[in-house]
């Protein structure tokens, strides 16, 4: 059970970051909008905690802890409250936080949830009771009692560099086995000199169970655990659609429906995410993949997603299509070079002086023009866009389905459109180019449900030394044609240094 001190620490932490909840939502800030699951999380982490922080015992609390809660349930906010409250009330208490995705995501979360709220609460740094560290590579908080909260990169080296009383690994459902091996291998030594230390895994469901320390801890009877999720052996059919059972399940288990979100909002997210991703993010379901199976990092995909509606009025510079091997799905996509926003002032200055040797290649934008189930009349739809854009058609030259579409198109189109069939080696390069663009944020796209669903579920298919987008083995009808069409369009883009490759400027 929790102690009086653990509850007090939680409330002190909530007081410190009280401004995280806007006054228009709650006149009293976070303290006026605390949720039952937040207190339950604090109780689980504080179970057996010390009444006397100056006299720690080896058996206080649980060393391993797992917090599985759906999106929009104030999971991370609860953990911030516990962590900051302990630092405030326990002298020389060393805490650390990271997200098992990208270093910059942990920095962004700290800045939004903690740094900015503290600065709003205490605007004058001279009277602020906590020192806010905001340097590159040194984000965190320092307290007058010698305690410290550090924000770390999700690497073994960062974890290994300190000794912690509390280490929080957020987004614990996301990492692949190699990340777990690196980070967790460094975690245990970091607690050697800290009696009563705690390790907290927090997150939503993950793609796999084998090799996931989060999954293992959720099933460890000696760990501190809080779990809002479906049963491990739930029928996959119940997760397949909102009507089949997902809607009823989320209504029963989501702790944030009374004050943090609405069922109608979550239902909209089901349509956007698709059944598989929704089950992970909202239902606490863990997939049965073996790890390292999906090819696109979800955080990188989110980072390259632009806000707002899909743009119109752009000058498309490449056109491509793709068809599912079984003819179940088809996509038509375009790609174009985004205008230079002048953010790199040095490169802009060199270009004005006539020296653009240091200029980075322009970013690439892409979008779906058309997506359909099946391939009926795809040649007609493709011909419609060819006449509009007057661009060659890029496609996989090794695909029988796509060859058939081109043959049908050539029978009716006059004049016959130019085509750009990609050989296998070119297809491999196109997939790699798209993956690199997503990883290094040199591409931009917008929310389009078929594209987002394909990105969330496409697997890694190896062909020799090449990585291709693949269809999940357990879902042969899965649709990756949006990604394949986009990759082909990006490959077909003209060399940006060669000027316009096509005379007409046609808007799509």
C-alpha positions in Angstrom: 0.0 0.0 0.0 1.1 3.6 -0.5 2.3 5.8 2.3 1.3 9.3 3.5 4.6 10.5 2.1 4.1 9.1 -1.4 0.7 10.8 -1.7 2.2 14.0 -0.4 5.1 13.8 -3.0 2.6 13.2 -5.8 0.6 16.3 -4.8 3.7 18.5 -4.4 4.8 17.4 -7.9 1.3 18.3 -9.3 1.6 21.7 -7.6 5.0 22.3 -9.2 3.7 21.6 -12.8 0.2 22.9 -12.0 0.2 25.2 -15.1 0.4 22.1 -17.4 -3.5 22.3 -17.5 -4.7 25.6 -19.0 -7.0 27.6 -16.8 -9.6 27.6 -19.5 -9.9 23.8 -19.0 -9.6 23.8 -15.2 -9.6 27.1 -13.2 -7.4 25.4 -10.6 -4.9 23.9 -13.1 -3.7 20.4 -12.7 -4.6 20.2 -9.1 -8.2 20.8 -10.0 -8.2 18.1 -12.7 -6.5 15.2 -11.0 -7.9 11.8 -12.2 -8.3 8.6 -10.2 -5.9 6.7 -12.4 -3.2 9.3 -11.6 -3.5 8.6 -7.9 -3.5 4.9 -8.6 -0.3 5.2 -10.6 1.3 7.2 -7.7 0.2 4.5 -5.2 1.7 1.7 -7.2 5.0 3.4 -7.5 4.9 4.4 -3.9 3.9 1.0 -2.5 6.3 0.3 0.4 8.0 3.6 -0.1 10.1 5.1 2.8 8.5 7.2 5.5 12.0 8.5 6.4 13.9 9.5 3.3 17.1 9.8 5.4 17.0 6.1 6.3 16.4 4.0 3.2 15.9 0.3 3.4 16.9 -2.3 0.9 13.4 -3.7 0.5 11.5 -0.4 0.1 9.2 -0.2 -2.9 9.5 -2.4 -6.0 12.7 -2.2 -8.0 10.8 -3.1 -11.3 7.6 -1.3 -12.2 5.4 -1.2 -15.3 2.7 1.3 -16.1 0.5 0.3 -19.1 -2.1 3.0 -19.9 -3.7 4.1 -23.1 -3.2 7.4 -24.9 -4.9 10.4 -23.4 -4.9 8.9 -19.8 -2.4 11.3 -18.2 0.1 8.5 -17.8 3.3 10.6 -18.3 1.9 13.5 -16.3 1.3 11.2 -13.4 4.9 10.1 -13.5 6.2 13.6 -13.7 4.2 14.4 -10.5 5.8 11.5 -8.7 9.3 12.2 -9.9 9.3 15.9 -9.3 7.6 15.5 -5.9 10.2 13.1 -4.7 13.0 15.4 -5.9 11.4 18.3 -3.9 10.9 16.3 -0.7 13.9 13.9 -0.7 17.4 15.3 -0.3 20.0 14.3 -2.9 17.5 12.2 -4.8 18.7 11.4 -8.3 16.0 10.9 -10.9 16.1 10.5 -14.7 13.7 10.3 -17.6 14.0 9.2 -21.2 11.7 8.0 -24.0 12.7 4.9 -25.8 12.2 6.4 -29.2 14.4 9.5 -30.1 16.5 11.7 -27.8 14.7 14.8 -29.1 11.3 13.4 -28.2 12.3 13.2 -24.5 13.6 16.8 -24.7 10.4 18.0 -26.3 8.2 16.2 -23.8 10.2 17.7 -20.9 10.1 21.1 -22.4 6.4 21.1 -23.0 5.3 19.4 -19.7 7.8 20.6 -17.2 10.1 23.4 -18.3 7.4 25.6 -19.8 5.0 25.0 -17.0 7.5 25.9 -14.3 8.5 29.0 -16.1 4.9 30.1 -16.3 4.4 29.5 -12.6 7.5 31.3 -11.6 8.3 33.8 -14.2 11.3 35.4 -12.5 14.3 33.0 -12.5 15.7 34.8 -9.4 12.8 33.8 -7.3 12.2 30.5 -8.9 12.7 27.7 -6.3 13.9 25.2 -8.9 16.8 25.7 -11.4 15.7 24.8 -14.9 18.5 23.3 -17.0 17.8 23.9 -20.7 21.2 23.5 -22.4 21.8 21.2 -25.3 22.5 17.8 -23.8 21.8 18.9 -20.3 18.1 19.3 -19.8 16.5 18.8 -16.4 15.9 20.3 -13.0 18.1 21.1 -10.0 16.7 21.4 -6.5 18.0 23.4 -3.5 18.2 20.1 -1.4 20.7 18.6 -3.9 18.2 16.5 -5.8 18.3 16.4 -9.6 16.1 15.4 -12.5 18.0 14.6 -15.7 16.5 14.1 -19.2 18.6 11.4 -21.0 19.0 10.1 -24.5 17.7 6.5 -25.0 21.2 5.0 -25.1 23.1 2.8 -22.8 25.9 5.3 -22.6 23.6 8.0 -21.2 22.0 5.7 -18.7 25.4 4.2 -17.7 26.9 7.6 -16.9 24.8 8.2 -13.7 23.6 6.5 -10.6 19.8 6.9 -10.1 17.2 6.5 -7.4 14.5 6.6 -10.0 14.8 5.9 -13.7 11.7 6.3 -16.0 11.8 4.7 -19.4 8.8 6.1 -21.3 7.3 4.8 -24.5 8.4 1.3 -23.4 6.2 -0.4 -26.0 8.1 1.0 -28.9 11.8 -0.2 -28.8 13.2 -3.2 -30.7 15.3 -5.8 -29.0 18.6 -4.2 -29.8 17.5 -1.0 -28.0 16.4 -3.0 -25.0 19.7 -4.9 -24.9 21.7 -1.6 -25.0 19.7 0.3 -22.4 18.7 -2.4 -19.9 22.3 -3.7 -20.0 23.4 -0.4 -18.6 20.5 0.1 -16.2 21.3 -2.5 -13.5 24.8 -1.2 -12.8 23.4 2.4 -12.5 21.5 1.3 -9.4 24.4 -0.4 -7.6 25.0 2.4 -5.1 21.3 3.5 -4.7 19.4 1.3 -2.1 15.7 1.4 -2.7 16.1 2.5 -6.3 13.3 2.0 -8.8 13.1 1.4 -12.5 9.8 2.4 -14.2 8.7 1.2 -17.7 5.7 3.2 -19.0 3.9 3.2 -22.3 1.2 1.7 -24.4 1.1 -1.8 -26.0 3.9 -3.0 -28.2 4.3 -4.8 -31.5 5.9 -7.9 -29.9 6.2 -9.8 -26.6 9.4 -11.8 -27.0 12.4 -9.7 -26.0 10.3 -6.9 -24.5 11.3 -6.0 -20.9 8.1 -4.0 -20.7 6.0 -7.1 -21.5 8.1 -9.2 -19.1 7.7 -6.8 -16.2 3.9 -6.5 -16.7 3.8 -10.3 -16.0 6.3 -10.3 -13.1 4.5 -11.0 -9.8 7.2 -9.3 -7.8 7.0 -6.0 -9.8 4.8 -3.0 -9.2 2.3 -3.0 -12.0 -0.7 -1.0 -13.3 -2.3 -2.2 -16.4 -5.2 -0.8 -18.4 -5.4 -3.2 -21.3 -7.2 -6.2 -22.8 -6.4 -9.8 -21.8 -3.4 -11.4 -23.4 -5.5 -14.1 -25.0 -8.3 -11.9 -26.4 -9.7 -12.9 -29.8 -8.1 -10.9 -32.6 -11.6 -10.8 -34.2 -12.8 -8.6 -31.3 -10.1 -6.0 -32.2 -10.7 -6.1 -35.9 -13.3 -3.3 -36.1 -15.0 -0.8 -33.8 -18.3 -2.6 -34.2 -16.8 -6.1 -33.6 -15.7 -5.1 -30.1 -13.0 -2.4 -30.1 -15.6 0.3 -29.3 -17.1 -1.7 -26.4 -13.6 -2.6 -25.0 -12.3 1.0 -25.0 -15.5 2.3 -23.4 -14.9 -0.2 -20.6 -11.2 0.2 -19.9 -10.1 3.7 -20.9 -9.6 5.6 -17.6 -9.6 9.1 -19.3 -13.1 9.1 -20.7 -14.3 10.9 -17.6 -12.5 14.2 -17.9 -9.6 13.8 -20.4 -11.0 12.7 -23.7 -14.3 11.6 -25.3 -15.4 8.3 -26.9 -16.3 10.1 -30.2 -12.7 11.4 -30.4 -11.2 8.0 -29.8 -13.5 6.5 -32.5 -12.1 9.0 -35.0 -8.6 7.8 -34.1 -9.6 4.2 -34.8 -10.4 5.0 -38.4 -7.1 6.8 -38.8 -4.8 4.3 -37.0 -6.4 1.1 -38.2 -7.3 -1.8 -36.0 -3.8 -3.1 -35.4 -2.2 0.2 -34.3 -5.3 1.1 -32.3 -5.1 -2.1 -30.4 -1.5 -1.2 -29.3 -2.1 2.5 -28.6 -5.5 2.4 -26.9 -6.3 -1.2 -25.9 -2.9 -2.1 -24.3 -2.6 -5.1 -26.7 0.8 -6.6 -27.4 1.3 -8.2 -30.8 3.0 -11.5 -31.3 5.7 -10.5 -33.8 9.2 -11.4 -33.0 10.5 -7.8 -33.1 12.5 -5.9 -35.8 9.6 -6.6 -38.1 8.1 -3.2 -39.0 10.3 -1.1 -41.2 9.2 2.5 -40.5 9.8 4.0 -37.1 6.5 5.4 -35.9 8.2 8.5 -34.3 10.1 9.3 -37.5 6.8 9.0 -39.4 5.1 11.3 -37.0 8.0 13.8 -37.1 7.7 14.1 -40.9 3.9 14.5 -40.9 3.0 18.1 -41.7 0.1 19.7 -39.9 -3.0 20.9 -41.7 -4.9 19.6 -44.8 -3.2 17.8 -47.7 -2.0 20.6 -50.0 -3.5 21.3 -53.3 -2.1 23.6 -56.0 1.4 22.1 -55.9 3.4 21.6 -59.0 3.8 17.8 -59.1 7.1 16.7 -60.7 6.7 12.9 -60.6 3.8 10.5 -60.9 3.7 6.8 -60.0 1.3 4.0 -59.1 1.4 0.6 -57.4 -0.9 -2.4 -57.2 -1.1 -5.1 -54.5 0.4 -8.4 -55.7 -3.1 -10.0 -55.5 -4.8 -7.0 -57.0 -6.5 -6.2 -53.7 -5.4 -2.5 -53.5 -4.0 0.2 -55.7 -2.5 3.7 -55.2 -1.5 6.6 -57.3 0.9 9.1 -55.9 2.9 12.2 -56.8 6.1 13.8 -55.5 7.6 17.2 -55.8 10.5 19.3 -54.4 9.4 21.6 -51.6 10.4 25.3 -51.9 13.4 26.4 -49.8 12.1 28.1 -46.7 15.4 29.9 -46.2 15.9 28.4 -42.8 19.6 27.6 -43.5 20.8 31.2 -43.6 24.4 30.2 -44.4 23.4 28.1 -47.4 21.1 30.9 -48.5 23.9 33.4 -48.4 26.2 31.2 -50.4 23.5 30.7 -53.0 23.1 34.4 -53.3 26.8 34.7 -53.9 26.6 32.1 -56.6 28.2 29.3 -54.5 25.6 26.7 -53.7 28.1 23.8 -53.3 27.2 23.7 -49.6 23.4 23.8 -50.2 21.5 20.7 -49.0 19.2 19.0 -51.5 15.7 20.3 -51.3 13.1 18.4 -49.2 10.6 16.3 -51.0 6.9 16.4 -50.5 4.6 13.5 -51.4 0.9 12.6 -51.3 -1.7 10.2 -52.5 -3.8 11.3 -55.4 -6.0 8.2 -55.5 -6.5 5.0 -53.4 -8.9 2.2 -54.1 -9.8 -1.3 -53.1 -9.1 -3.7 -56.0 -7.7 -2.6 -59.4 -10.8 -2.2 -61.5 -10.7 0.7 -63.9 -7.3 1.8 -62.5 -6.1 2.4 -66.1 -8.8 5.0 -66.6 -8.1 6.8 -63.4 -4.4 6.7 -64.2 -5.1 8.1 -67.7 -7.1 10.9 -66.1 -4.0 12.0 -64.1 -1.6 11.6 -67.0 -3.7 14.0 -69.1 -3.9 16.5 -66.2 -0.2 16.4 -65.2 1.5 15.4 -68.5 4.2 13.4 -66.6 5.7 10.0 -67.3 4.3 7.1 -65.2 6.7 5.4 -62.8 5.9 1.8 -61.7 7.5 -1.5 -60.7 8.6 -3.1 -64.0 8.7 -6.5 -62.3 5.0 -6.4 -61.1 2.7 -8.5 -63.3 -0.3 -6.5 -61.9 1.3 -3.1 -62.8 2.4 -4.3 -66.3 -1.2 -5.4 -66.9 -2.5 -1.9 -66.0 0.0 -0.3 -68.4 -1.0 -2.7 -71.2 -4.7 -1.8 -70.6 -3.8 1.9 -70.6 -1.9 1.6 -73.8 -4.8 0.1 -75.6 -7.0 3.1 -75.0 -4.7 6.1 -74.5 -3.7 8.2 -77.5 -1.0 9.3 -77.6 0.4 6.5 -75.5 1.8 8.0 -72.2 5.5 7.9 -71.4 6.3 5.3 -68.8 9.2 4.8 -66.4 9.3 1.1 -65.4 11.7 0.5 -62.5 14.0 -2.5 -62.6 14.4 -4.4 -59.3 17.7 -2.6 -58.4 15.9 0.7 -58.9 13.0 -0.4 -56.9 15.3 -1.3 -54.0 16.9 2.1 -54.2 13.5 3.8 -54.2 12.5 2.0 -51.0 15.8 2.9 -49.4 15.5 6.5 -50.5 12.0 6.8 -48.9 13.2 5.1 -45.7 16.2 7.4 -45.4 14.0 10.5 -46.1 11.7 9.5 -43.2 14.6 8.7 -40.9 16.5 12.0 -41.6 13.4 14.2 -42.0 14.1 15.2 -45.6 10.6 14.4 -46.7 7.2 15.8 -45.8 3.8 14.3 -46.0 0.3 14.9 -44.6 -2.3 12.8 -42.8 -3.9 10.4 -45.2 -5.4 7.3 -43.7 -4.3 4.7 -46.2 -0.7 6.1 -46.1 -0.6 6.3 -42.3 -1.9 2.7 -42.0 0.6 1.4 -44.5 3.5 3.1 -42.6 2.3 1.6 -39.3 2.2 -1.9 -40.6 4.7 -2.4 -43.4 7.3 -5.0 -42.6 11.0 -5.3 -43.4 11.5 -7.6 -46.4 15.1 -8.4 -47.1 16.2 -9.2 -50.7 19.9 -9.8 -50.7 21.3 -6.8 -49.0 18.3 -4.6 -49.9 15.5 -3.6 -47.5 12.1 -3.5 -49.2 8.6 -2.7 -47.9 6.9 -6.0 -47.1 3.4 -7.3 -46.3 3.0 -9.0 -42.8 3.2 -12.7 -43.0 0.0 -13.1 -41.0 -2.0 -10.5 -43.1 -1.5 -11.2 -46.8 -4.1 -8.7 -47.7 -2.3 -5.8 -46.0 -2.0 -2.7 -48.2 1.5 -1.2 -48.7 0.7 0.3 -52.2 0.7 3.9 -50.8 4.3 3.5 -49.8 5.3 1.7 -53.0 3.7 4.4 -55.2 5.4 7.2 -53.2 8.8 5.5 -53.4 8.5 5.1 -57.1 7.4 8.7 -57.5 10.4 10.0 -55.4 12.8 7.9 -57.5 11.4 9.4 -60.7 11.9 13.0 -59.6 14.2 15.0 -61.9 17.6 15.9 -60.7 17.0 19.2 -58.7 20.3 20.6 -60.0 19.3 20.2 -63.6 16.3 22.6 -63.6 12.8 21.7 -64.8 12.8 18.4 -66.6 9.3 18.9 -68.0 8.1 22.0 -69.7 4.4 22.2 -68.6 3.6 23.4 -65.1 0.5 21.6 -64.2 -1.2 22.0 -60.9 -2.6 19.0 -59.0 
